[in-house]
Amino acid sequence: MSTRDADPAPRSRRERPAKAALTREGIIEVALAILERDGLSKVTMRRIAAELDTGAASLYVYVRNTEDLHAQILDALLGGMAPVPTGGSWRERLHRLLAEYGTVLVAHPQIARLTMTTHPVGANYFRLVETILGLLGEGGVPDRSAAWGVDLLLASVTATAVEHGGAADSEGTDALSLLAANIAITPGGAYPRIVALGDEMLSGTGIERFAWGIDVLLNGLLDTPRSATGERS
């Protein structure tokens, strides 16, 4: 048998398995896999296209730009949130819902930082906002106050997630210890209130401080009506 006879016959392109059709969902699924495996910096149109065996230009039919991609990634992550709680008061349910949202962001600190400048869009995000507005309405927050308040609540959760996301517990403890040490040697004459309240400033668990902050916002929404024109009188 000759070498030529032993060589496999060329394979026609028509015999190769057809590539799956591109979809928005498929693109985001690949983006999420890259995010979990390699981090957000590696989630690029070129990288996604390579994993899908297509050209980067093809993705722009389904994703407008990188900002749109990031917004859709966050929306997909929100789809993994636990179901909205049904037991307890409206305030308790809202606390649990916002804590769950915070958990998603803390687990993905790079995405959390992006939400500071990029508004998420999509069914999961709108479902979250709709639920928050419903709970605020149930609690007696006027609709006009709730319309602004939902942004305040989500921004507060996002800021907390950005502050704490991605940092090891030991790093957080070290930072607090350093702050406490500096407060201890702060001259009382120059900063009397800091020295007097130093222990209180550092007291409480992260969960306690988070819950208190949400209550401050909720109490403010209940007691601070918007003016007729939307401006302070």
Secondary structure, 3 states (H helix, E strand, C coil): CCHHHHCCCCCCHHHCCCCCCCCHHHHHHHHHHHHHHHCHHHCCHHHHHHHCCCCHHHHCCCCCCHHHHHHHHHHHHHCCCCCCCCCCCHHHHHHHHHHHHHHHHHHCHHHHHHCCCCCCCCHHHHHHHHHHHHHHHHCCCCHHHHHHHHHHHHHHHHHHHHHHCCCCHHHHHHHHHHHHHHHHCCCCCCCHHHHHHHHHHCCCCHHHHHHHHHHHHHHHHHHCCCCCCCCCC
